[in-house]
Amino acid sequence: MTVLQTTIAGSLPKPAWLAEPKKLWAPWLLEGAMLDEGKRDAMRLVLGEQENAGIDIVTDGEQTRRHFVTTFIESLDGVDFEHKRTARIRNRYDADVPVVVGKVARRRPVYVEDICYLRSQTRRPIKATLPGPMTMVDTLYDNFYRSREKLAREFAAILNQEARELERAGADVIQFDEPAFNVYMDEVRDWGVSALEAAAAGLKCKTAVHICYGYGIKANNDWKKTLGSEWRQYESTFPLLAGSRIDQVSLECANSHVPLELLGLLKGKDVMVGAIDVASDTVESPEQVAATIRAAMKFVPAGKLYPCTNCGMVPLSREVAVGKLNALAAGAALVRREIS
């Protein structure tokens, strides 16, 4: 098997004819059948960009969703999107969010059709991404369960239904996005990892969790400035994940203050090392990417290491994102040649 296989955390910028560039939650610029066709066209575009760059494990670039959490929730019963309430998100900023008003339930598959289409368009391994249970809870106002843990476990059961169908549709990796794992350490210990495992229960494909410090938006960047010279949030979650049934862990390394020796706490797991900074428009050189990979290899064997992006790239321009894809693949190729 090829070592140092590259992948991305999830999202890529959408074409300007589909949604306004560089904007989270950007409204669709098409409607009806034209929107459906536009989403498929966008998926083919970002797939081509990944393949042309040499990315090994590709995604749909989240081209069919406005947001990595709320688009999934929109398909569920029990959530009111009409009468939103203000809630604190990741303990960082306030946002108007949908309200849980009854028992949550999945009325139909959400992303299965997208993954079927992606599978039909490429021979490369594909990754499907889903929000994690804790991060879903943290993106809502709960007016029904009144318990973050109870709601998370309900979401875990729903996510497991979706994940099993994504696996049958051809997903080689299913990744759950849990940025909330860097914020609520006690909850991660008490029920977060358990809920994550429930979401991934019974899957035979690779399972992954993506834990980062967020998109390169102002609220996240301002929060990072308060974290000091070392970001050690992973120190409490990695030992828990090392003992879990999740196969892969994705984390933020490029231009972060994460002490790389913390990677040693993930012994036995595949590690997706973020070697691309998504909070900067500067395109890394292949050598910069290679330097991050080499540093990580002091703590993770090459066969367990997957060079990746720090987080999603939807807030960036397409030109910058494509440049970063190329740098990621080229940097991994540099190190691959060195160790072969």
Buried (B, 14 or more C-beta within 10 A) or exposed (E): EEBBBBBBBBBBBBBEEBBEBBBEEBEBBBEEEEBEEBBBBBBBBBBEBBBEBBBBBBBBBBBBBBBBBBBBBBBBEBBBEEEBBEBEBBEBEEBEBBBBBEEBEBEEBBBBBBBBBBBEBBEBBBBBBBBBBBBBBBBBBBEBBEEBBBBBBBBBBBBBBBBBBBBEBBBBBBBBBBBBBBBBBEBBBEBBBBBBBBBBBEBEBBBBBBBBBBBBBEBBBEBBEEBEEEBEBBBBBBBBBBEBEBBBBBBBBBBBEBBBEBBEBBBEBBBBBBBBBBBBBEBBEBEBBBBBBBBBBEBBEBEBBBBBBBBBBBBBBBEBBBBBBBBBBBBBBBBBEEEE
